[in-house]
Amino acid sequence: MVSCGEASGDLYAEGLVEALRSIEPGIEVFGFGGPRLGAAGAELVGTYEGVSVTGLVEVAAVLRRAWDMLRRLRDTAATRRPDVFVAIDFPDFNLRLLPAIHALGIPIVYYVSPQLWAWRPGRIETLKRFVTRMAVIFPFERDVYERAGVPVEFVGHPLIERAVPTTPRAAWLAGAGLSPDQPVVALLPGSRPNEVRRILPVLCAAIPMIAASVPGVQFVVARAPHLDDDLFSRVEELRRAAIPMAMVEGAADDVLAAADVVVTASGTATVQTALHGRPMVIVYGLSALTYAIGRQFVRVPAYGMPNLIAGRQIVPELIQQNFTPENVARETVSLLTDSVRADRVRTDLADVRRALGEPGASMRVARSVLDVARRPERRGRPSEAR
């Protein structure tokens, strides 16, 4: 049984299920997720559409649907009794499932750690009590769990094996109606409706400023699947205003491989961008109340994963009040025109990629999941990932 609650978790779940099936072709997988999990052959008990949002205040709008889904998953687990439950990220939802699953005697693998090293560190006690094994994707997370006495395995980052474009850059840009001979800025405004609604208008307001400073610049908007067209109406207006622009769905790696600079919402996309070695500007904005509440609990000096992995700021972050069209344009133009700065960022991002481990994370976590499923009584520390 698998539970994932957003586009990035759905991507990781797809890789996990594909790896599980390559080892055990007859394996049965069911649970909660999105289209990728379903396409990989899992039976979907429910989908995360209408359940996944960002923000402490924003979550109130989806509470009823979330609680209904939790009850459905608890009932399904009690009826079908899976050999192992895999929770993938999405901690505000998945952590509430753990006690019920544990009470059924079902061993639990938690794949992709909650960011308890950044805020709400008390959640580690919940994980210590209920989780059989943590499978973490960032190297520094292993130390956090080892110190707390939680069985943990560093499996590496699953995006490493997926950060491959499907089409050569020149051909892809030509197919998108853009020139391979002019600079390209990629815009990744997030995958949840509420974050796109808050982030994309600011990015769109920055586009004419960037275009005025960099002759010939082109733009590509990466649109996450299953989002409403009205969220992207401003993009269509800019295209009609003759700004060279393409909008594509479900092709993030092609978009990133084609870009010279990326402006991306904070989150998984920043890791994807780092794996492609593309200079980036990390942006994010929340409601004023959510930000004011959450900021009191944040314990890290940076928001973007590339900066956290590097242990210093290697790419600019524009968060909340600093997230303005003017600031986005200034940083983007700088990375497009200052070759020394851009080269330094690319060098630093290469170090980040090396820190994330070798390809094969999905296969490593699949083996770990099967190990727990076959021998649930084993709760000792697993062997180091190779």
C-alpha positions in Angstrom: 0.0 0.0 0.0 1.3 3.4 -1.1 0.3 7.0 -0.1 1.6 10.1 -1.9 0.0 13.4 -2.0 1.4 15.7 -4.7 3.1 15.7 -8.1 6.6 15.1 -6.9 5.5 12.2 -4.6 3.5 10.8 -7.5 6.7 10.8 -9.6 8.7 9.0 -6.9 5.8 6.5 -6.4 5.8 5.7 -10.2 9.6 5.0 -10.1 9.1 2.8 -7.0 6.3 0.8 -8.4 8.2 0.3 -11.7 11.2 -1.0 -9.7 9.1 -3.2 -7.5 7.5 -4.8 -10.6 10.9 -5.4 -12.2 11.9 -7.4 -9.1 8.5 -9.0 -8.4 6.3 -8.9 -11.6 3.2 -10.2 -9.8 3.3 -7.7 -6.9 0.0 -6.0 -6.0 0.1 -2.3 -5.3 -2.8 -0.1 -4.3 -3.2 3.2 -2.5 -3.5 7.0 -2.7 -1.7 9.1 -5.3 -2.0 10.6 -8.7 -1.9 9.7 -12.4 1.7 8.5 -12.5 1.1 6.0 -9.7 -2.0 4.7 -11.5 -0.1 4.5 -14.8 2.6 2.4 -13.2 -0.1 -0.2 -12.4 -1.2 0.6 -8.9 -4.9 0.5 -8.0 -5.9 3.9 -6.9 -8.1 4.0 -3.8 -8.2 7.8 -4.1 -6.4 10.7 -5.7 -4.8 13.8 -4.2 -6.8 16.2 -6.4 -8.5 18.6 -4.1 -6.4 17.5 -1.1 -2.9 18.9 -1.9 -2.3 22.6 -1.0 0.5 24.6 0.6 0.3 26.7 3.7 -1.0 26.5 7.2 -4.1 28.6 6.6 -4.8 27.3 3.1 -5.2 23.7 4.3 -8.5 24.6 6.1 -10.3 24.5 2.7 -9.4 20.9 2.1 -9.7 19.4 5.6 -13.0 17.6 5.0 -11.8 15.9 1.9 -8.5 15.0 3.6 -10.2 13.4 6.6 -12.5 11.5 4.3 -9.5 10.1 2.4 -7.7 9.2 5.6 -10.7 7.2 6.8 -11.0 5.5 3.4 -7.3 4.5 3.5 -7.5 3.2 7.1 -10.5 1.1 6.2 -8.8 -0.2 3.1 -5.7 -1.2 5.0 -7.8 -3.0 7.6 -9.6 -5.0 4.9 -6.8 -5.8 2.6 -3.9 -6.1 5.0 -0.9 -5.2 2.8 2.5 -6.7 3.6 4.0 -3.2 3.8 2.8 0.4 3.8 5.0 3.0 2.0 4.3 6.7 2.9 5.9 9.1 0.4 6.5 12.6 1.7 3.2 14.6 2.3 3.7 14.5 6.0 0.7 16.5 7.2 -1.5 13.7 5.7 0.8 10.7 6.0 1.8 11.1 9.6 -1.9 10.9 10.6 -2.1 7.5 8.9 0.8 6.0 10.7 -0.8 5.1 14.0 -3.7 3.2 12.4 -1.4 1.3 10.0 1.0 0.5 12.8 -1.9 -0.7 15.0 -2.8 -3.3 12.3 0.7 -4.8 12.6 1.7 -3.6 9.1 5.3 -2.5 8.8 5.9 1.0 7.5 8.6 2.4 5.2 8.7 6.2 5.0 10.2 7.3 1.7 11.3 11.0 1.4 11.6 12.4 4.8 9.4 15.2 6.2 11.6 18.3 6.5 11.7 18.1 10.3 15.3 19.4 10.1 13.8 22.7 8.9 10.8 23.0 11.2 8.6 21.0 13.6 11.4 18.7 14.8 9.1 17.0 17.2 7.7 14.9 14.4 10.7 12.7 14.6 9.2 11.1 17.8 6.1 10.0 15.7 8.4 8.5 13.1 10.5 6.8 15.7 7.4 5.2 17.3 5.7 4.0 14.1 8.1 3.7 11.2 10.0 0.5 10.6 12.5 2.2 8.3 13.2 5.6 6.8 14.4 5.8 3.2 15.9 9.3 2.8 17.0 11.1 -0.3 19.3 13.8 1.1 22.7 12.8 2.6 22.4 15.0 5.7 19.0 13.4 6.6 20.7 10.1 7.5 22.6 11.7 10.3 19.4 13.3 11.7 17.7 9.9 12.0 20.8 8.0 13.2 21.2 10.5 16.1 17.5 9.9 17.0 17.9 6.1 16.9 15.5 5.6 13.9 16.5 2.9 11.4 17.4 4.8 8.2 18.8 4.2 4.8 20.2 6.9 2.4 18.9 5.7 -1.0 19.9 8.8 -3.1 17.6 11.1 -5.0 15.2 9.5 -7.4 15.3 12.4 -9.8 18.9 11.6 -10.7 17.8 8.7 -12.9 15.0 10.8 -14.5 16.8 14.1 -15.2 17.2 13.2 -18.9 15.6 15.1 -21.7 13.6 13.1 -24.3 14.6 15.3 -27.3 17.8 17.2 -28.3 17.7 20.9 -27.2 17.6 22.4 -30.7 14.9 20.1 -31.9 12.8 20.5 -28.8 12.9 24.3 -29.0 12.1 24.3 -32.7 9.1 22.0 -31.9 8.0 24.5 -29.3 8.2 27.4 -31.8 11.3 28.9 -30.3 14.8 29.6 -31.6 17.8 27.5 -30.4 20.0 30.5 -31.1 18.4 32.9 -28.6 18.5 32.8 -24.7 15.7 30.9 -23.0 14.2 31.5 -19.5 12.2 28.6 -18.0 9.4 29.5 -15.6 8.2 26.7 -13.1 5.4 28.2 -11.0 4.6 25.0 -9.0 2.2 22.1 -9.2 -0.6 23.1 -6.8 -3.4 25.4 -7.8 -3.0 27.7 -4.9 0.8 28.2 -5.3 0.4 28.7 -9.1 -2.3 31.3 -8.4 0.1 33.2 -6.1 3.4 32.8 -8.0 2.6 32.9 -11.7 1.2 36.5 -11.8 4.4 37.8 -10.3 6.5 35.9 -12.9 4.3 37.2 -15.7 4.8 40.7 -14.5 8.6 40.2 -14.6 8.6 38.9 -18.2 8.3 42.3 -20.0 11.1 43.7 -17.8 13.4 40.8 -18.7 12.5 41.1 -22.3 13.3 44.8 -22.3 16.8 44.1 -20.9 17.8 41.0 -22.9 17.2 41.3 -26.7 15.8 38.1 -28.2 15.1 36.4 -24.9 12.4 33.7 -25.0 10.3 32.1 -22.3 9.0 28.6 -21.6 6.3 28.0 -18.9 6.3 24.5 -17.5 2.7 23.7 -16.6 2.0 20.8 -14.2 -0.6 18.4 -15.4 -4.3 18.6 -14.4 -4.3 22.4 -13.6 -7.2 24.6 -14.8 -6.7 26.8 -17.9 -7.8 29.9 -16.1 -4.6 29.8 -13.9 -2.6 30.4 -17.1 -4.7 33.1 -18.7 -2.0 35.8 -18.2 0.5 33.6 -20.1 -1.8 33.6 -23.1 -2.1 37.4 -22.9 1.7 37.7 -23.1 1.9 35.4 -26.0 -0.6 37.5 -27.9 1.5 40.5 -27.1 4.2 39.0 -29.3 6.6 38.0 -26.5 8.3 34.8 -27.7 6.9 32.2 -25.3 5.8 28.5 -25.2 3.8 26.7 -22.6 4.2 23.0 -22.2 2.7 20.4 -19.9 4.4 17.4 -18.3 7.9 17.9 -19.8 9.9 19.5 -17.0 13.2 17.8 -18.0 13.0 19.0 -21.6 12.2 22.5 -20.4 15.1 22.5 -18.0 17.5 21.1 -20.5 16.5 23.8 -23.0 16.8 26.7 -20.5 19.7 29.1 -19.9 18.2 30.3 -16.7 15.3 29.0 -14.6 12.9 30.8 -12.3 11.3 28.1 -10.1 9.0 27.8 -7.2 10.8 26.5 -4.1 10.4 22.7 -3.9 11.3 19.6 -5.8 11.7 21.6 -9.1 14.8 23.2 -7.5 16.4 19.8 -7.3 15.5 19.0 -10.9 17.0 22.3 -12.0 20.2 21.6 -10.0 20.5 18.1 -11.6 20.4 19.8 -15.0 23.1 22.3 -13.8 21.0 25.3 -14.8 21.4 28.7 -13.0 18.2 29.5 -11.2 16.2 32.0 -9.1 14.1 30.4 -6.4 10.9 32.1 -5.6 8.0 31.6 -3.2 5.1 33.4 -1.7 2.4 32.4 0.8 -0.5 34.2 2.4 0.7 36.8 4.9 -0.9 34.9 7.9 0.6 31.6 6.9 4.1 33.1 6.4 3.9 35.0 9.7 2.9 31.8 11.6 5.3 29.5 9.8 8.3 31.8 10.0 8.4 31.5 13.8 9.2 27.7 13.5 11.6 27.6 10.6 15.1 26.6 11.8 17.2 26.8 8.6 18.9 29.8 7.0 17.7 29.0 3.4 14.5 27.7 1.7 15.9 26.2 -1.5 17.3 22.7 -1.4 20.4 23.5 -3.5 21.4 26.1 -0.9 20.6 23.7 2.0 22.6 20.9 0.4 25.5 23.2 -0.4 25.5 24.6 3.1 25.5 28.2 1.8 23.6 30.3 -0.7 24.7 29.4 -4.2 21.5 30.6 -6.0 19.3 33.6 -5.2 16.1 33.1 -3.2 13.2 35.6 -3.4 10.8 34.7 -0.7 7.6 36.5 0.4 8.1 40.3 0.5 11.3 39.9 -1.6 9.3 38.1 -4.3 8.5 41.0 -6.6 8.6 41.4 -10.4 11.4 43.8 -10.2 13.6 41.5 -8.1 12.8 38.5 -10.3 13.8 40.5 -13.4 17.0 41.8 -11.8 18.3 38.4 -10.8 17.2 36.7 -14.0 18.9 39.3 -16.2 22.0 39.1 -14.1 22.3 35.3 -14.6 21.7 35.8 -18.3 24.3 38.5 -18.8 27.0 37.9 -16.2 28.8 34.9 -17.5 31.2 34.8 -14.6 28.4 34.6 -12.1 26.5 32.0 -14.2 29.6 29.8 -14.5 30.2 29.9 -10.7 26.6 28.8 -10.1 27.0 25.9 -12.6 30.1 24.8 -10.8 28.4 24.9 -7.4 25.4 23.0 -8.8 27.7 20.2 -10.0 28.8 19.8 -6.4 25.2 19.6 -5.3 24.5 16.9 -7.9 27.5 14.8 -6.6 26.2 15.1 -3.1 22.9 13.5 -4.0 24.4 10.1 -4.7 24.4 7.8 -7.7 21.5 6.8 -10.0 19.3 3.9 -8.9 17.4 5.4 -5.9 14.1 3.8 -7.0 15.6 0.4 -7.2 17.4 0.8 -3.9 14.2 1.8 -2.1 12.2 -1.0 -3.8 14.7 -3.6 -2.4 14.4 -1.9 1.0 10.6 -2.0 0.8 10.6 -5.7 -0.1 13.1 -6.5 2.6 10.7 -4.9 5.2 7.7 -6.6 3.7 9.3 -10.1 3.8 10.8 -9.7 7.3 8.7 -7.2 9.2 10.1 -8.3 12.5 13.5 -6.8 11.6 13.7 -3.3 13.0 17.5 -2.9 13.2 19.5 -0.4 11.2 19.7 -1.5 7.5 22.9 -1.8 5.7 24.4 1.3 4.0 23.0 2.0 0.5 25.5 1.1 -2.2 
